[in-house]
Every structure is written in C-alpha cells, then in structure tokens.
C-alpha cells in the first residue's frame, strides 16, 4: 500500500533537520553537511520506503524501531556505479599514474565511498593486469553497510556485463573482462582473488579520521553530494592520508580548484580529474 505524502509546507525544513539530528544522535550517521537539495530527496525516499506520510512519522519509526535503520541508510546514500565507469579516467591511471606507482616496493590504495564495489574491482583488475596487484593493499570504505557487504561479495546482475565489458575495453583492458569473473544463473561473480588483498571497512567521511598513509585515493562522485564545508573536510583528510607525491582521483564533475585545500595539490591530469599531493607542502593542520 502506498502512503500519500503530506503536501510540502514551511515545516519541511524543520522536519528534515530533526530527522537528520535523530540519525546522528541515535545512530551516529551524520548527514547534516550533505547537499541540502540532495538530502531532501533522499529523506523523502526514506519516508516513502518506511510507508510514512510525513518525515516526522519516519523519524518516530527510526527512533523506536532500530530495525528500519538499514532501509533508511539505503535511501540516504547513493550506490550508482559501473565497472570502469568513465573509462577515460582508468585509462589515464593506467598510462600516467601507474608508471609512477610502479617505483614503490609496496602500495596502498584507498577507494573511498566504494558503493557496491564496482570501482574496487576496476582498480584490482587494472593493478593485476599491470603487475602491481601482489604488492598492493586496497582499502574499500563505505558508510552503507549493505553496500559494503555487496562490495565484498562481488556479485552483479549479468545484464550489466555488456556495459562493464565495453568500459573495460575503453579503459585499456589487456584481455577480456570475462577473464576475471564467472557467470551462472543470471549473475556474475568476480574472482575471489581480486578481493584477497582488500580491507572492506565502514568509514564516514563526515566524522571519521584518516586510518592509513596511502599512495592513491579514488573518491569519485561522492563530493557532489556534500556541502562546501564537508567537501573541504574530506579533501583535508585526503591530503593528510596521501604520501608526498601521492595521487587523488575525483569524479567527472568534481574539482578541488576552489577548495580550502587546493594548495596541497597540483593538477596532474585535470581533464581526467587526477591531482597529485604536493611534495613540498607542510602537512595540513589538524581539522
């Protein structure tokens, strides 16, 4: 049964504020610094999924029925990606960034906001084909626990494979994408070996701190959902986490040009949204 929403009114902003405050104080999920327009849409989706007429009613269910939390987090987060999404980005990594990373005896790569894992497997496949996989430790982090579980499973609907394969070829793939998965019963399971060197862990860019020094951070199509303050906080975390001369990759509509931390980076391949941590900058002050 579909519950019709109450028509929008001036109380909507108050309801949204209280809903976000409940999420933060009760469960420590802080969405308060996300883009307001995006938040309103996502919160309304959460209301709809909970079968509530108002966001206040949804807030009541959230506070008194913790079992609905996974459904709320699913609605509040975005898990839209593809294997080798924006293949030009991966081609630039393969051709321009990996030759630099090859000079290190061991590597750490952070895929921040990994969603259902498509970007993690793209990275793992590329590193394997370039002979860097066995010396690399990957961190795949995500705020959504359900999405993180899907990422760790590495299983996708088989009807997505044609687009995945096209992206792989455009990204400079050295063989066939089918070399890296097994298909059966309408699903494609990527090889277990591809996640054998990955740490899957929950991490919130709005509240958590840096957990390791890394050589490459790929955080794509995440900053677009943040307000300016949270974007700056996130880029500050990335500047702190990267080794001197480490690389940062962002989404096709994201930039750090106007960030408070822009001075910590130099454009490496700006058309493909790749920056490099300045080697001569002092570490940023603690946020």
C-alpha positions in Angstrom: 0.0 0.0 0.0 1.4 3.4 -1.0 1.1 6.2 1.6 0.4 9.6 0.1 2.8 12.2 1.4 1.5 15.3 3.1 1.8 18.4 0.8 5.0 20.3 1.2 5.0 23.2 3.6 7.2 25.6 5.7 7.6 22.9 8.3 9.6 20.7 5.9 12.9 22.2 6.8 12.3 21.7 10.5 11.3 18.0 9.9 14.4 17.4 7.8 16.6 18.9 10.5 15.1 16.8 13.2 15.2 13.7 11.1 19.0 14.2 10.4 19.6 15.0 14.1 17.9 11.8 15.1 20.1 9.8 12.7 23.2 11.4 14.1 22.4 11.3 17.8 20.8 7.9 17.9 23.0 6.0 15.3 26.0 8.3 14.7 25.3 8.7 11.0 25.9 12.3 10.2 24.4 13.6 7.0 23.9 17.2 8.2 26.6 18.6 5.9 25.4 16.9 2.8 23.9 19.0 0.0 20.5 20.2 1.1 18.7 19.6 -2.1 20.0 16.0 -2.3 19.2 15.4 1.4 15.6 16.5 0.9 15.2 14.0 -2.0 16.9 11.1 -0.1 15.0 11.7 3.1 11.7 11.7 1.2 12.7 8.4 -0.3 13.4 7.1 3.2 9.9 8.3 4.3 8.3 6.5 1.3 10.2 3.3 2.0 9.0 3.3 5.6 5.4 3.8 4.5 5.1 7.1 6.3 3.0 10.2 5.4 5.5 12.6 7.0 9.1 12.8 7.8 8.2 13.2 11.4 6.4 9.9 11.4 9.5 8.4 9.7 11.7 9.9 12.5 9.5 8.2 15.1 9.9 4.9 13.5 13.6 5.4 13.2 13.9 6.2 16.9 11.7 3.4 18.2 12.3 0.7 15.6 16.0 0.5 15.0 15.4 -2.5 12.6 14.5 0.1 9.9 17.9 1.7 10.0 19.4 -0.2 7.1 16.4 0.8 4.9 17.0 4.4 5.9 20.7 4.3 5.1 20.0 2.7 1.8 17.7 5.6 0.9 20.1 8.3 2.2 23.1 7.0 0.3 23.7 6.6 -3.5 25.1 3.4 -4.9 25.2 4.1 -8.6 28.4 3.0 -10.4 29.7 0.6 -13.0 32.9 -1.4 -13.6 35.4 1.0 -15.2 32.8 3.8 -15.1 34.2 6.8 -17.1 36.8 4.6 -18.8 39.0 7.7 -19.7 39.8 8.1 -16.0 41.0 4.5 -15.7 42.9 4.8 -19.0 44.7 7.9 -17.6 45.5 6.0 -14.4 46.9 3.0 -16.3 49.0 5.1 -18.6 50.1 8.1 -16.5 49.8 7.2 -12.8 50.7 3.5 -12.5 54.2 4.1 -14.0 54.9 6.4 -11.0 53.4 3.9 -8.5 55.5 1.1 -10.0 58.6 2.6 -8.4 57.3 1.8 -4.9 58.1 -1.6 -3.4 54.6 -1.7 -1.8 51.5 0.3 -2.3 48.3 1.2 -0.6 45.1 2.3 -2.4 42.0 3.8 -0.8 38.7 3.5 -2.7 36.6 5.9 -0.6 32.8 5.6 -1.0 33.1 2.3 -2.8 29.3 1.8 -3.0 28.6 -1.8 -4.2 32.3 -2.3 -5.1 32.4 -1.7 -8.9 35.3 0.8 -8.5 37.2 -1.5 -6.2 37.1 -4.4 -8.8 38.0 -2.0 -11.6 41.1 -1.0 -9.6 42.0 -4.6 -8.7 41.7 -5.8 -12.3 43.8 -2.9 -13.6 46.5 -3.4 -10.9 46.6 -7.2 -11.7 47.0 -6.6 -15.4 49.8 -4.1 -14.8 51.7 -6.5 -12.4 51.1 -4.4 -9.3 48.4 -6.3 -7.6 50.6 -8.6 -5.4 52.3 -5.6 -3.8 49.2 -3.5 -3.2 46.8 -3.4 -0.2 43.4 -1.9 -1.1 41.1 -0.2 1.4 37.4 -0.2 0.3 35.4 2.1 2.5 31.7 2.9 2.6 29.1 4.4 5.0 26.4 2.0 3.9 26.8 -1.5 5.5 24.6 -3.2 3.0 26.5 -1.7 0.1 29.8 -2.8 1.7 28.5 -6.4 2.0 27.6 -6.3 -1.7 31.1 -5.0 -2.5 32.7 -7.8 -0.5 30.6 -10.4 -2.3 31.5 -9.0 -5.8 28.3 -10.4 -7.5 26.4 -8.4 -10.1 23.5 -9.0 -12.4 24.6 -10.5 -15.7 22.6 -8.0 -17.7 25.1 -5.3 -16.6 28.0 -7.2 -18.1 27.8 -5.7 -21.7 28.3 -2.2 -20.3 31.0 -3.4 -17.9 32.9 -5.1 -20.8 32.6 -2.0 -23.1 34.0 0.2 -20.3 36.8 -2.3 -19.7 38.0 -2.2 -23.3 37.9 1.6 -23.5 39.9 1.7 -20.2 42.8 -0.1 -21.9 41.9 -3.7 -20.7 44.6 -6.2 -21.8 42.3 -9.1 -22.3 38.6 -9.8 -21.8 36.7 -8.8 -18.7 35.4 -12.4 -18.7 38.9 -13.5 -17.6 38.0 -12.0 -14.2 34.5 -13.4 -13.4 32.4 -16.5 -13.5 28.8 -16.2 -14.8 25.9 -18.5 -13.8 22.2 -18.3 -13.1 21.9 -14.7 -14.2 24.7 -13.4 -12.0 28.4 -12.7 -12.5 30.8 -13.3 -9.6 34.1 -11.6 -9.8 37.1 -13.8 -8.8 37.8 -14.1 -5.1 41.4 -13.4 -5.8 40.5 -9.8 -6.8 39.5 -9.1 -3.2 42.1 -11.1 -1.5 44.2 -8.0 -0.8 41.3 -5.7 0.1 40.2 -4.5 3.6 36.5 -3.7 3.4 35.5 -1.4 6.3 32.9 1.1 7.3 34.1 4.7 7.2 32.2 8.0 7.4 33.9 10.9 5.6 31.8 13.3 7.7 33.0 12.1 11.1 35.9 9.6 10.9 39.6 10.3 10.6 42.5 9.1 8.5 43.4 5.5 9.1 46.5 4.9 6.9 49.0 6.5 4.7 48.2 5.7 1.0 49.6 6.3 -2.4 46.4 6.6 -4.4 42.9 7.7 -3.3 40.0 7.3 -5.7 36.8 9.0 -4.4 34.5 9.5 -7.4 31.1 11.1 -7.5 30.9 11.4 -3.7 31.9 15.1 -3.1 29.0 16.2 -5.3 26.6 15.2 -2.5 28.4 17.3 0.1 28.2 20.9 1.0 31.3 23.1 0.8 32.3 22.6 4.4 32.2 18.8 4.2 34.0 18.8 0.8 36.8 20.8 2.5 36.9 18.4 5.4 37.1 15.4 3.1 39.8 16.9 0.9 41.7 17.7 4.1 41.5 14.1 5.1 42.8 13.0 1.7 45.7 15.5 1.8 46.6 14.1 5.2 46.3 10.4 4.1 48.3 10.7 0.9 52.1 10.2 0.8 54.0 13.2 -0.7 53.5 12.9 -4.4 50.5 10.5 -3.9 47.6 10.7 -6.3 43.9 11.7 -5.9 41.2 10.9 -8.4 37.8 12.5 -8.3 34.6 12.2 -10.3 34.0 13.8 -13.7 32.0 16.7 -12.2 34.2 17.3 -9.2 37.2 19.6 -8.6 39.3 20.8 -5.8 40.1 24.1 -7.6 38.0 26.2 -5.1 38.7 24.1 -2.0 40.5 25.4 1.1 43.0 22.6 0.5 43.7 23.3 -3.2 47.2 24.5 -2.2 48.0 21.0 -1.0 47.7 19.5 -4.5 48.9 20.1 -8.0 46.9 19.3 -11.2 48.4 16.1 -12.7 45.7 15.4 -15.3 42.9 17.8 -14.6 40.7 16.8 -17.6 40.6 13.3 -16.2 40.2 14.7 -12.6 43.6 13.5 -11.2 45.6 15.6 -8.8 48.9 15.0 -7.0 49.8 15.7 -3.4 52.4 18.5 -3.4 55.7 17.1 -2.2 56.9 20.5 -0.8 53.8 21.3 1.3 53.7 21.0 5.1 51.1 18.7 6.3 47.8 20.4 6.9 46.8 21.5 10.3 44.5 19.1 12.2 40.9 19.8 11.4 
